[in-house]
Amino acid sequence: MRRNTFVSRALLLFALVAASFVVLGFSRLVLPYRVARLLAAPLLFAGAGLAVVLLAQATLAALGVLSIE
């Protein structure tokens, strides 16, 4: 795996979590809190899944199983 790919995925993770909070905040202005959470949840879950993948890749790279070029 290339280092640039790992960094771009980490930036995507940050963007997903930030977008989740922005969607939650702005949708609370016009919608009830429950609906706002339902709108922001897919972004947060995608970010959480990506965080697990990146953590697994970083752990495998630290153990020497996966090489990051």
C-alpha positions as CSV (number, residue, x, y, z in Angstrom):
1,M,0.0,0.0,0.0
2,R,1.2,3.5,-0.8
3,R,1.7,6.1,1.9
4,N,-0.3,8.6,-0.1
5,T,-3.3,6.3,-0.2
6,F,-3.2,5.9,3.6
7,V,-3.0,9.7,4.1
8,S,-5.8,10.4,1.7
9,R,-8.0,7.9,3.5
10,A,-7.2,9.5,6.8
11,L,-8.2,12.9,5.4
12,L,-11.4,11.4,4.1
13,L,-12.1,10.0,7.6
14,F,-11.6,13.5,9.1
15,A,-13.9,15.0,6.4
16,L,-16.6,12.4,7.0
17,V,-16.7,13.1,10.8
18,A,-16.6,16.8,10.3
19,A,-19.4,16.6,7.7
20,S,-21.4,14.5,10.1
21,F,-21.2,17.3,12.8
22,V,-22.0,20.0,10.2
23,V,-25.1,18.1,9.0
24,L,-26.2,17.5,12.5
25,G,-25.8,21.1,13.5
26,F,-27.4,22.7,10.5
27,S,-30.3,20.2,10.3
28,R,-31.1,20.9,13.9
29,L,-31.9,24.5,12.9
30,V,-35.0,23.4,10.9
31,L,-35.7,19.8,11.9
32,P,-36.3,18.0,15.2
33,Y,-33.2,16.5,16.9
34,R,-34.2,12.9,16.1
35,V,-34.4,13.6,12.4
36,A,-31.1,15.5,12.5
37,R,-29.4,12.5,14.0
38,L,-30.9,10.2,11.4
39,L,-29.5,12.4,8.7
40,A,-26.0,12.6,10.2
41,A,-25.7,8.9,11.2
42,P,-24.7,7.5,7.8
43,L,-21.7,9.8,7.6
44,L,-20.6,9.0,11.2
45,F,-20.9,5.3,10.6
46,A,-18.9,5.5,7.4
47,G,-16.2,7.4,9.3
48,A,-16.2,4.8,12.1
49,G,-15.9,2.0,9.6
50,L,-13.0,3.8,7.8
51,A,-11.3,4.3,11.2
52,V,-11.5,0.6,11.9
53,V,-10.0,-0.2,8.5
54,L,-7.2,2.4,8.9
55,L,-6.4,1.1,12.4
56,A,-6.2,-2.4,11.1
57,Q,-3.9,-1.4,8.3
58,A,-1.7,0.6,10.6
59,T,-1.5,-2.3,13.0
60,L,-0.5,-4.7,10.3
61,A,2.1,-2.3,9.0
62,A,3.6,-1.9,12.5
63,L,3.8,-5.7,12.9
64,G,5.5,-6.0,9.5
65,V,2.7,-8.0,7.8
66,L,1.7,-5.2,5.5
67,S,4.3,-2.9,3.9
68,I,3.6,0.7,3.3
69,E,5.7,2.1,0.6
